[in-house]
């Protein structure tokens, strides 16, 4: 059986501020709130959904990656809506946006 992971990712060359990370999450949530992964602790209480941030590198240097894990795949129209809002909100930051499935 294949492992499938649904996510959205914002990839930048510069580290985002905490406020920018919150804004990124809020934008994704505003479009696909029902598709965000819901997590529960040991007492079966719902816990917060987070943005996972990590660094990578390519031939041009450091990459800062901000990922939100989703419960299901988003539609292309939802991805287009999220990216449009992100590019309007983060017009001073160079970034790419992905919404994908990993197998």
ROZAMAR-790715 format. One record per atom (N, C-alpha, C): atom name; x, y, z; residue number from 0; residue in one letter. Coordinates in steps of 0.02 Angstrom, whole numbers, always signed. Last residue first. Example, Ala and Ser with C-alpha at 12.3 -4.5 7.8 and 13.67 -1.06 7.14 Angstrom:
<pts>
@atome:N east:+642 north:-112 up:+354 num:1 residu:s
@atome:CA east:+684 north:-53 up:+357 num:1 residu:s
@atome:C east:+645 north:+2 up:+394 num:1 residu:s
@atome:N east:+660 north:-284 up:+390 num:0 residu:a
@atome:CA east:+615 north:-225 up:+390 num:0 residu:a
@atome:C east:+660 north:-165 up:+390 num:0 residu:a
</pts>
This chain:
<pts>
@atome:N east:+180 north:+513 up:-156 num:102 residu:x
@atome:CA east:+169 north:+441 up:-154 num:102 residu:x
@atome:C east:+234 north:+406 up:-141 num:102 residu:x
@atome:N east:+106 north:+666 up:-117 num:101 residu:x
@atome:CA east:+167 north:+626 up:-118 num:101 residu:x
@atome:C east:+148 north:+553 up:-116 num:101 residu:x
@atome:N east:+22 north:+793 up:-199 num:100 residu:x
@atome:CA east:+15 north:+727 up:-169 num:100 residu:x
@atome:C east:+83 north:+694 up:-173 num:100 residu:x
@atome:N east:+11 north:+973 up:-174 num:99 residu:x
@atome:CA east:+28 north:+911 up:-207 num:99 residu:x
@atome:C east:+8 north:+849 up:-168 num:99 residu:x
@atome:N east:+40 north:+1132 up:-205 num:98 residu:x
@atome:CA east:-12 north:+1092 up:-174 num:98 residu:x
@atome:C east:-10 north:+1025 up:-209 num:98 residu:x
@atome:N east:+157 north:+1262 up:-184 num:97 residu:x
@atome:CA east:+141 north:+1195 up:-209 num:97 residu:x
@atome:C east:+82 north:+1167 up:-171 num:97 residu:x
@atome:N east:+231 north:+1413 up:-229 num:96 residu:x
@atome:CA east:+178 north:+1381 up:-191 num:96 residu:x
@atome:C east:+162 north:+1315 up:-224 num:96 residu:x
@atome:N east:+377 north:+1514 up:-204 num:95 residu:x
@atome:CA east:+336 north:+1471 up:-245 num:95 residu:x
@atome:C east:+285 north:+1436 up:-199 num:95 residu:x
@atome:N east:+430 north:+1687 up:-187 num:94 residu:x
@atome:CA east:+414 north:+1619 up:-162 num:94 residu:x
@atome:C east:+380 north:+1579 up:-216 num:94 residu:x
@atome:N east:+487 north:+1840 up:-135 num:93 residu:x
@atome:CA east:+489 north:+1792 up:-190 num:93 residu:x
@atome:C east:+479 north:+1722 up:-161 num:93 residu:x
@atome:N east:+392 north:+1968 up:-63 num:92 residu:x
@atome:CA east:+432 north:+1908 up:-51 num:92 residu:x
@atome:C east:+429 north:+1863 up:-113 num:92 residu:x
@atome:N east:+302 north:+2067 up:-84 num:91 residu:x
@atome:CA east:+372 north:+2087 up:-76 num:91 residu:x
@atome:C east:+419 north:+2028 up:-65 num:91 residu:x
@atome:N east:+177 north:+2009 up:-88 num:90 residu:x
@atome:CA east:+203 north:+2036 up:-150 num:90 residu:x
@atome:C east:+277 north:+2056 up:-145 num:90 residu:x
@atome:N east:+91 north:+1928 up:-9 num:89 residu:x
@atome:CA east:+164 north:+1925 up:-2 num:89 residu:x
@atome:C east:+198 north:+1952 up:-64 num:89 residu:x
@atome:N east:-43 north:+1949 up:-51 num:88 residu:x
@atome:CA east:-23 north:+1964 up:+18 num:88 residu:x
@atome:C east:+53 north:+1970 up:+25 num:88 residu:x
@atome:N east:-45 north:+1906 up:-185 num:87 residu:x
@atome:CA east:-68 north:+1973 up:-167 num:87 residu:x
@atome:C east:-41 north:+1994 up:-99 num:87 residu:x
@atome:N east:+1 north:+1776 up:-171 num:86 residu:x
@atome:CA east:+41 north:+1822 up:-211 num:86 residu:x
@atome:C east:+19 north:+1895 up:-200 num:86 residu:x
@atome:N east:-104 north:+1723 up:-90 num:85 residu:x
@atome:CA east:-35 north:+1726 up:-66 num:85 residu:x
@atome:C east:+7 north:+1777 up:-105 num:85 residu:x
@atome:N east:-213 north:+1732 up:-179 num:84 residu:x
@atome:CA east:-213 north:+1770 up:-116 num:84 residu:x
@atome:C east:-142 north:+1777 up:-89 num:84 residu:x
@atome:N east:-167 north:+1642 up:-278 num:83 residu:x
@atome:CA east:-184 north:+1712 up:-295 num:83 residu:x
@atome:C east:-182 north:+1756 up:-232 num:83 residu:x
@atome:N east:-155 north:+1522 up:-206 num:82 residu:x
@atome:CA east:-95 north:+1555 up:-233 num:82 residu:x
@atome:C east:-108 north:+1627 up:-252 num:82 residu:x
@atome:N east:-291 north:+1497 up:-173 num:81 residu:x
@atome:CA east:-241 north:+1507 up:-120 num:81 residu:x
@atome:C east:-180 north:+1544 up:-148 num:81 residu:x
@atome:N east:-344 north:+1480 up:-303 num:80 residu:x
@atome:CA east:-369 north:+1533 up:-258 num:80 residu:x
@atome:C east:-319 north:+1549 up:-203 num:80 residu:x
@atome:N east:-273 north:+1369 up:-348 num:79 residu:x
@atome:CA east:-268 north:+1433 up:-384 num:79 residu:x
@atome:C east:-290 north:+1491 up:-340 num:79 residu:x
@atome:N east:-318 north:+1274 up:-256 num:78 residu:x
@atome:CA east:-248 north:+1291 up:-258 num:78 residu:x
@atome:C east:-236 north:+1357 up:-294 num:78 residu:x
@atome:N east:-453 north:+1271 up:-295 num:77 residu:x
@atome:CA east:-435 north:+1292 up:-227 num:77 residu:x
@atome:C east:-361 north:+1312 up:-224 num:77 residu:x
@atome:N east:-440 north:+1221 up:-424 num:76 residu:x
@atome:CA east:-469 north:+1288 up:-415 num:76 residu:x
@atome:C east:-454 north:+1315 up:-346 num:76 residu:x
@atome:N east:-389 north:+1092 up:-399 num:75 residu:x
@atome:CA east:-348 north:+1142 up:-433 num:75 residu:x
@atome:C east:-375 north:+1213 up:-425 num:75 residu:x
@atome:N east:-430 north:+1041 up:-230 num:74 residu:x
@atome:CA east:-446 north:+1047 up:-301 num:74 residu:x
@atome:C east:-401 north:+1098 up:-334 num:74 residu:x
@atome:N east:-326 north:+952 up:-115 num:73 residu:x
@atome:CA east:-365 north:+1010 up:-134 num:73 residu:x
@atome:C east:-377 north:+1009 up:-209 num:73 residu:x
@atome:N east:-339 north:+794 up:-34 num:72 residu:x
@atome:CA east:-313 north:+834 up:-89 num:72 residu:x
@atome:C east:-357 north:+895 up:-101 num:72 residu:x
@atome:N east:-352 north:+791 up:+145 num:71 residu:x
@atome:CA east:-370 north:+768 up:+78 num:71 residu:x
@atome:C east:-342 north:+816 up:+27 num:71 residu:x
@atome:N east:-291 north:+842 up:+255 num:70 residu:x
@atome:CA east:-326 north:+778 up:+262 num:70 residu:x
@atome:C east:-345 north:+748 up:+195 num:70 residu:x
@atome:N east:-128 north:+916 up:+243 num:69 residu:x
@atome:CA east:-200 north:+916 up:+232 num:69 residu:x
@atome:C east:-228 north:+845 up:+240 num:69 residu:x
@atome:N east:+0 north:+1008 up:+318 num:68 residu:x
@atome:CA east:-24 north:+942 up:+298 num:68 residu:x
@atome:C east:-100 north:+944 up:+296 num:68 residu:x
@atome:N east:+92 north:+1139 up:+262 num:67 residu:x
@atome:CA east:+31 north:+1123 up:+300 num:67 residu:x
@atome:C east:+6 north:+1057 up:+273 num:67 residu:x
@atome:N east:+255 north:+1207 up:+268 num:66 residu:x
@atome:CA east:+209 north:+1155 up:+244 num:66 residu:x
@atome:C east:+150 north:+1146 up:+292 num:66 residu:x
@atome:N east:+380 north:+1300 up:+210 num:65 residu:x
@atome:CA east:+325 north:+1304 up:+258 num:65 residu:x
@atome:C east:+270 north:+1260 up:+232 num:65 residu:x
@atome:N east:+553 north:+1313 up:+191 num:64 residu:x
@atome:CA east:+492 north:+1279 up:+169 num:64 residu:x
@atome:C east:+441 north:+1279 up:+226 num:64 residu:x
@atome:N east:+683 north:+1399 up:+125 num:63 residu:x
@atome:CA east:+641 north:+1394 up:+185 num:63 residu:x
@atome:C east:+573 north:+1368 up:+163 num:63 residu:x
@atome:N east:+840 north:+1361 up:+58 num:62 residu:x
@atome:CA east:+768 north:+1365 up:+46 num:62 residu:x
@atome:C east:+733 north:+1357 up:+113 num:62 residu:x
@atome:N east:+1002 north:+1423 up:+13 num:61 residu:x
@atome:CA east:+954 north:+1400 up:+62 num:61 residu:x
@atome:C east:+882 north:+1409 up:+38 num:61 residu:x
@atome:N east:+1064 north:+1402 up:-158 num:60 residu:x
@atome:CA east:+1069 north:+1419 up:-87 num:60 residu:x
@atome:C east:+1013 north:+1391 up:-45 num:60 residu:x
@atome:N east:+1064 north:+1357 up:-286 num:59 residu:x
@atome:CA east:+1065 north:+1430 up:-277 num:59 residu:x
@atome:C east:+1067 north:+1450 up:-203 num:59 residu:x
@atome:N east:+1053 north:+1221 up:-282 num:58 residu:x
@atome:CA east:+1116 north:+1249 up:-309 num:58 residu:x
@atome:C east:+1121 north:+1324 up:-299 num:58 residu:x
@atome:N east:+968 north:+1208 up:-124 num:57 residu:x
@atome:CA east:+977 north:+1189 up:-193 num:57 residu:x
@atome:C east:+1040 north:+1223 up:-218 num:57 residu:x
@atome:N east:+914 north:+1148 up:+35 num:56 residu:x
@atome:CA east:+960 north:+1185 up:-6 num:56 residu:x
@atome:C east:+956 north:+1162 up:-78 num:56 residu:x
@atome:N east:+801 north:+1176 up:+171 num:55 residu:x
@atome:CA east:+833 north:+1133 up:+123 num:55 residu:x
@atome:C east:+881 north:+1177 up:+83 num:55 residu:x
@atome:N east:+713 north:+1180 up:+327 num:54 residu:x
@atome:CA east:+759 north:+1209 up:+277 num:54 residu:x
@atome:C east:+786 north:+1155 up:+232 num:54 residu:x
@atome:N east:+543 north:+1194 up:+384 num:53 residu:x
@atome:CA east:+608 north:+1162 up:+381 num:53 residu:x
@atome:C east:+649 north:+1194 up:+326 num:53 residu:x
@atome:N east:+392 north:+1195 up:+475 num:52 residu:x
@atome:CA east:+443 north:+1233 up:+437 num:52 residu:x
@atome:C east:+509 north:+1195 up:+441 num:52 residu:x
@atome:N east:+224 north:+1165 up:+473 num:51 residu:x
@atome:CA east:+289 north:+1133 up:+482 num:51 residu:x
@atome:C east:+339 north:+1174 up:+442 num:51 residu:x
@atome:N east:+96 north:+1238 up:+555 num:50 residu:x
@atome:CA east:+136 north:+1244 up:+495 num:50 residu:x
@atome:C east:+204 north:+1213 up:+512 num:50 residu:x
@atome:N east:-30 north:+1140 up:+640 num:49 residu:x
@atome:CA east:+28 north:+1184 up:+635 num:49 residu:x
@atome:C east:+56 north:+1187 up:+565 num:49 residu:x
@atome:N east:-174 north:+1132 up:+736 num:48 residu:x
@atome:CA east:-143 north:+1115 up:+672 num:48 residu:x
@atome:C east:-87 north:+1165 up:+662 num:48 residu:x
@atome:N east:-201 north:+1085 up:+906 num:47 residu:x
@atome:CA east:-192 north:+1133 up:+853 num:47 residu:x
@atome:C east:-158 north:+1104 up:+792 num:47 residu:x
@atome:N east:-306 north:+944 up:+949 num:46 residu:x
@atome:CA east:-249 north:+988 up:+960 num:46 residu:x
@atome:C east:-239 north:+1032 up:+899 num:46 residu:x
@atome:N east:-444 north:+872 up:+1029 num:45 residu:x
@atome:CA east:-417 north:+901 up:+968 num:45 residu:x
@atome:C east:-360 north:+949 up:+986 num:45 residu:x
@atome:N east:-425 north:+733 up:+1135 num:44 residu:x
@atome:CA east:-441 north:+804 up:+1129 num:44 residu:x
@atome:C east:-408 north:+831 up:+1065 num:44 residu:x
@atome:N east:-393 north:+604 up:+1168 num:43 residu:x
@atome:CA east:-441 north:+615 up:+1113 num:43 residu:x
@atome:C east:-465 north:+687 up:+1109 num:43 residu:x
@atome:N east:-287 north:+593 up:+1250 num:42 residu:x
@atome:CA east:-353 north:+596 up:+1282 num:42 residu:x
@atome:C east:-409 north:+609 up:+1232 num:42 residu:x
@atome:N east:-180 north:+604 up:+1164 num:41 residu:x
@atome:CA east:-195 north:+539 up:+1193 num:41 residu:x
@atome:C east:-263 north:+536 up:+1227 num:41 residu:x
@atome:N east:-242 north:+720 up:+1036 num:40 residu:x
@atome:CA east:-193 north:+696 up:+1084 num:40 residu:x
@atome:C east:-216 north:+629 up:+1114 num:40 residu:x
@atome:N east:-268 north:+734 up:+860 num:39 residu:x
@atome:CA east:-294 north:+724 up:+927 num:39 residu:x
@atome:C east:-238 north:+699 up:+972 num:39 residu:x
@atome:N east:-288 north:+838 up:+714 num:38 residu:x
@atome:CA east:-247 north:+794 up:+757 num:38 residu:x
@atome:C east:-278 north:+791 up:+826 num:38 residu:x
@atome:N east:-341 north:+858 up:+551 num:37 residu:x
@atome:CA east:-360 north:+865 up:+621 num:37 residu:x
@atome:C east:-320 north:+814 up:+662 num:37 residu:x
@atome:N east:-287 north:+943 up:+409 num:36 residu:x
@atome:CA east:-281 north:+882 up:+449 num:36 residu:x
@atome:C east:-299 north:+898 up:+522 num:36 residu:x
@atome:N east:-403 north:+1034 up:+313 num:35 residu:x
@atome:CA east:-345 north:+1034 up:+356 num:35 residu:x
@atome:C east:-346 north:+971 up:+398 num:35 residu:x
@atome:N east:-520 north:+1041 up:+243 num:34 residu:x
@atome:CA east:-470 north:+992 up:+219 num:34 residu:x
@atome:C east:-407 north:+992 up:+261 num:34 residu:x
@atome:N east:-599 north:+1142 up:+286 num:33 residu:x
@atome:CA east:-623 north:+1074 up:+299 num:33 residu:x
@atome:C east:-573 north:+1021 up:+278 num:33 residu:x
@atome:N east:-530 north:+1256 up:+240 num:32 residu:x
@atome:CA east:-534 north:+1241 up:+312 num:32 residu:x
@atome:C east:-554 north:+1169 up:+326 num:32 residu:x
@atome:N east:-479 north:+1315 up:+120 num:31 residu:x
@atome:CA east:-490 north:+1243 up:+126 num:31 residu:x
@atome:C east:-493 north:+1221 up:+200 num:31 residu:x
@atome:N east:-475 north:+1456 up:+133 num:30 residu:x
@atome:CA east:-498 north:+1425 up:+70 num:30 residu:x
@atome:C east:-518 north:+1352 up:+81 num:30 residu:x
@atome:N east:-428 north:+1488 up:+258 num:29 residu:x
@atome:CA east:-487 north:+1525 up:+233 num:29 residu:x
@atome:C east:-516 north:+1493 up:+170 num:29 residu:x
@atome:N east:-312 north:+1411 up:+270 num:28 residu:x
@atome:CA east:-372 north:+1393 up:+309 num:28 residu:x
@atome:C east:-435 north:+1427 up:+282 num:28 residu:x
@atome:N east:-226 north:+1486 up:+190 num:27 residu:x
@atome:CA east:-243 north:+1417 up:+171 num:27 residu:x
@atome:C east:-308 north:+1396 up:+206 num:27 residu:x
@atome:N east:-225 north:+1604 up:+267 num:26 residu:x
@atome:CA east:-247 north:+1605 up:+197 num:26 residu:x
@atome:C east:-268 north:+1535 up:+175 num:26 residu:x
@atome:N east:-173 north:+1561 up:+390 num:25 residu:x
@atome:CA east:-241 north:+1590 up:+387 num:25 residu:x
@atome:C east:-268 north:+1590 up:+316 num:25 residu:x
@atome:N east:-43 north:+1522 up:+351 num:24 residu:x
@atome:CA east:-90 north:+1473 up:+377 num:24 residu:x
@atome:C east:-162 north:+1499 up:+370 num:24 residu:x
@atome:N east:+6 north:+1651 up:+314 num:23 residu:x
@atome:CA east:+5 north:+1595 up:+266 num:23 residu:x
@atome:C east:-46 north:+1543 up:+288 num:23 residu:x
@atome:N east:-3 north:+1716 up:+439 num:22 residu:x
@atome:CA east:-42 north:+1740 up:+382 num:22 residu:x
@atome:C east:-48 north:+1686 up:+328 num:22 residu:x
@atome:N east:+92 north:+1643 up:+511 num:21 residu:x
@atome:CA east:+22 north:+1643 up:+533 num:21 residu:x
@atome:C east:-23 north:+1665 up:+476 num:21 residu:x
@atome:N east:+205 north:+1680 up:+439 num:20 residu:x
@atome:CA east:+186 north:+1609 up:+442 num:20 residu:x
@atome:C east:+112 north:+1604 up:+463 num:20 residu:x
@atome:N east:+207 north:+1818 up:+467 num:19 residu:x
@atome:CA east:+197 north:+1795 up:+398 num:19 residu:x
@atome:C east:+176 north:+1721 up:+396 num:19 residu:x
@atome:N east:+232 north:+1815 up:+604 num:18 residu:x
@atome:CA east:+170 north:+1845 up:+579 num:18 residu:x
@atome:C east:+155 north:+1823 up:+508 num:18 residu:x
@atome:N east:+360 north:+1761 up:+608 num:17 residu:x
@atome:CA east:+304 north:+1724 up:+638 num:17 residu:x
@atome:C east:+237 north:+1750 up:+612 num:17 residu:x
@atome:N east:+437 north:+1787 up:+446 num:16 residu:x
@atome:CA east:+425 north:+1806 up:+516 num:16 residu:x
@atome:C east:+367 north:+1764 up:+543 num:16 residu:x
@atome:N east:+528 north:+1672 up:+343 num:15 residu:x
@atome:CA east:+469 north:+1713 up:+357 num:15 residu:x
@atome:C east:+466 north:+1730 up:+431 num:15 residu:x
@atome:N east:+687 north:+1678 up:+267 num:14 residu:x
@atome:CA east:+646 north:+1653 up:+321 num:14 residu:x
@atome:C east:+588 north:+1700 up:+334 num:14 residu:x
@atome:N east:+701 north:+1670 up:+90 num:13 residu:x
@atome:CA east:+711 north:+1706 up:+153 num:13 residu:x
@atome:C east:+664 north:+1678 up:+206 num:13 residu:x
@atome:N east:+663 north:+1598 up:-15 num:12 residu:x
@atome:CA east:+735 north:+1605 up:-6 num:12 residu:x
@atome:C east:+751 north:+1641 up:+59 num:12 residu:x
@atome:N east:+523 north:+1485 up:+5 num:11 residu:x
@atome:CA east:+554 north:+1550 up:-3 num:11 residu:x
@atome:C east:+630 north:+1546 up:+4 num:11 residu:x
@atome:N east:+376 north:+1400 up:-22 num:10 residu:x
@atome:CA east:+448 north:+1393 up:-23 num:10 residu:x
@atome:C east:+479 north:+1461 up:-39 num:10 residu:x
@atome:N east:+238 north:+1327 up:+46 num:9 residu:x
@atome:CA east:+263 north:+1392 up:+24 num:9 residu:x
@atome:C east:+339 north:+1388 up:+32 num:9 residu:x
@atome:N east:+129 north:+1193 up:+15 num:8 residu:x
@atome:CA east:+196 north:+1217 up:+34 num:8 residu:x
@atome:C east:+208 north:+1286 up:+5 num:8 residu:x
@atome:N east:+6 north:+1081 up:+69 num:7 residu:x
@atome:CA east:+22 north:+1142 up:+33 num:7 residu:x
@atome:C east:+90 north:+1164 up:+59 num:7 residu:x
@atome:N east:-32 north:+904 up:+48 num:6 residu:x
@atome:CA east:-2 north:+962 up:+81 num:6 residu:x
@atome:C east:-6 north:+1024 up:+37 num:6 residu:x
@atome:N east:-53 north:+732 up:+78 num:5 residu:x
@atome:CA east:-79 north:+792 up:+46 num:5 residu:x
@atome:C east:-51 north:+852 up:+84 num:5 residu:x
@atome:N east:+21 north:+581 up:+50 num:4 residu:x
@atome:CA east:+23 north:+639 up:+94 num:4 residu:x
@atome:C east:-2 north:+699 up:+53 num:4 residu:x
@atome:N east:+14 north:+408 up:+52 num:3 residu:x
@atome:CA east:-6 north:+469 up:+18 num:3 residu:x
@atome:C east:-9 north:+525 up:+68 num:3 residu:x
@atome:N east:+98 north:+259 up:+27 num:2 residu:x
@atome:CA east:+86 north:+314 up:+74 num:2 residu:x
@atome:C east:+69 north:+376 up:+34 num:2 residu:x
@atome:N east:+29 north:+110 up:-43 num:1 residu:x
@atome:CA east:+68 north:+171 up:-49 num:1 residu:x
@atome:C east:+49 north:+222 up:+5 num:1 residu:x
@atome:N east:+42 north:-59 up:+0 num:0 residu:x
@atome:CA east:+0 north:+0 up:+0 num:0 residu:x
@atome:C east:+44 north:+62 up:+0 num:0 residu:x
</pts>
